[in-house]
Amino acid sequence: MILISQHSLDIKTGETKEHLPVFMIIGYFNLDTVLEMYHAVTLEQYVQNMAKTTKCPIAHQGAVRLNGLDGYKIRLNCESVNGEVDNIYNYFFISNGKVVFLSLKGINPYFYRNIEKFEESVNTIRAVH
């Protein structure tokens, strides 16, 4: 898993050193493992079942096709302990037996200030064979 921030990250905690509450995560899981773990047959079922475990309301979800890759995106708005909204925006793709995910996570207004940059980053994804 890779954590990315506009500013440096504390390697031990994963928090930005400037304490800006927004970051991007890139990672992957074994496809067979997550489908079994979340009792799913399709990528869409996996994403929806995974989202249910967060107990966060789904703000938006749907299938996507990006640079030849079929995937699924979902956005969750979670209430945090201190009353702020913790936003999570995920893209999921299947490639070479893996579920690849790209996530933007953060609180308002930092999350919304970075959605466009996140979308630009997601649009650079390409399938490599």
Secondary structure as the mmCIF struct_conf table of DSSP 4:
data_model
#
loop_
_struct_conf.conf_type_id
_struct_conf.id
_struct_conf.beg_label_comp_id
_struct_conf.beg_label_asym_id
_struct_conf.beg_label_seq_id
_struct_conf.end_label_comp_id
_struct_conf.end_label_asym_id
_struct_conf.end_label_seq_id
STRN STRN1 ILE A 2 ILE A 4
BEND BEND1 GLN A 6 HIS A 7
STRN STRN2 LEU A 9 LEU A 9
TURN_TY1_P TURN_TY1_P1 ILE A 11 THR A 13
STRN STRN3 THR A 16 THR A 16
TURN_TY1_P TURN_TY1_P2 LYS A 17 GLU A 18
BEND BEND2 PRO A 21 PRO A 21
STRN STRN4 VAL A 22 ASN A 30
HELX_RH_AL_P HELX_RH_AL_P1 LEU A 31 MET A 37
TURN_TY1_P TURN_TY1_P3 TYR A 38 HIS A 39
BEND BEND3 VAL A 41 THR A 42
HELX_RH_AL_P HELX_RH_AL_P2 LEU A 43 THR A 54
TURN_TY1_P TURN_TY1_P4 LYS A 55 LYS A 55
HELX_LH_PP_P HELX_LH_PP_P1 CYS A 56 PRO A 57
STRN STRN5 ILE A 58 LEU A 66
TURN_TY1_P TURN_TY1_P5 ASN A 67 GLY A 68
STRN STRN6 LEU A 69 GLU A 79
TURN_TY1_P TURN_TY1_P6 VAL A 81 ASN A 82
BEND BEND4 GLY A 83 GLY A 83
STRN STRN7 VAL A 85 SER A 95
TURN_TY1_P TURN_TY1_P7 ASN A 96 GLY A 97
STRN STRN8 LYS A 98 ILE A 107
TURN_TY1_P TURN_TY1_P8 ASN A 108 PRO A 109
HELX_RH_AL_P HELX_RH_AL_P3 TYR A 110 VAL A 122
TURN_TY1_P TURN_TY1_P9 ASN A 123 THR A 124
#
